[in-house]
Amino acid sequence: MDKLTALSAFAALSQGNRLDAFRLLIKAGDQGLAAGEIAEALEVKQNTMSASLSVLHQAGLVRNERQGRSIRYFVDMVGLRGLLAFLMEDCCGGNPDLCRPILDDIACC
């Protein structure tokens, strides 16, 4: 991931509803959530949530899939990995032992 793409991702996450939606989608995993489900869970108007999800999609952090009349959203794991790799690129001056606690904290069990 390059710097401009990372900045776009950070900008997308810099608004409360978008960050909450992104974290909710991370929690949902492979099941994802419909836009209406996200809006309901976060108590946000559906059109506001659709706009927020669009920003996250354009930043490469979520992907969507049409299912009948609704759109289901999922975390884009490639985008998330790219952002995390960008942040950790020069971690710990080449000493991987210093990075291990961070990686252990973010690793799925």
N, C-alpha and C positions, 0 to 999 in steps of 0.2 A: 504494500500500500504506500502510495506517495503522500507527501505532506498535504497537498490540496484535498485529496480524498479524505484523509484523516480529519482535516479541519471541517469538512462538510459533515462528517459523522458526529464530531463534537458539537457542531452547531445544531444538528438535529436533536441531540440528546440534552441540549442546554435548556429546554423548556420542560416544565414539570409534568404535564400530561403525556408528552412524548416519552420522557424517561420512564414514567410509570407504566405506560403501555409496553415499552420495550422490555422492561423487567418482567411484566406479566407474561409476555410471549416467551421469554426465556424459561419461566417457570412451567409454561404449558408444554414445552418440548415439541415432540413430533406431532402432537395432536393439533397444535395451533389453536387459534380462536377466531370466530367470526367477528367482524367489525362491531356488530351490535352487542356481542358478548363482552367485548373489551369496554365499550362505552358504558354498558350497564355496570360492570364490575368497578369501573373508576368513577361512576356517577358523572359522566360527561355527556353532553348532547351528541347525538350520533353524527351530525354533520361536522361538528368540531373534531370528533375522533377520526372521521374519514380524512379530514385535512391533515391531521397529525400523522396518521398512518402513511399518507402520501409523501410527507416530508421524510419519514423514516425509510420509505421505499426508495425514494430518489437518492438518499444518502447511502444506499446499499446495505442497510441494516436489517431490513425485513423483505420477505418475498410474499407474494400473494397467489391465491389459486381460486378461481371461480368455482363455486359449488352450487349449482342451480341458480337461484336468485341472489345468493349472498356471496361475499368474498371472504375467504378464510386467510388469515395472516399467520406467518411463521417467522421466527428469527432466521435471518440469512446467516448460517454458520460460517460460510466463507467470508462474508463481510466482517463478522464478529472476530473471527480468527485473524483476519488481516489487521483489524484495529488493535487487537491485543499484541500481535507481533510487532506492529509499528511502535507501540509503547515500550515493549520489552527488547527491542532490537539491539540496543547497546547496554543492556542491563548488566550491572555489577562489574563492569570493567573486564569482562571475559572470565569471571569467576562464577561458574554455574552453581556452586554450593551456596552462594549468597542469594541466588534467585529461587532456590528450591522451596523455601517457605511460602513465597508468593504463589508459585505454581501449584503447590499442594493445596493452598487455600481455594484456588479457583477450579481445581480438578473435580470432575463429577465422581461421586462415590460409586 
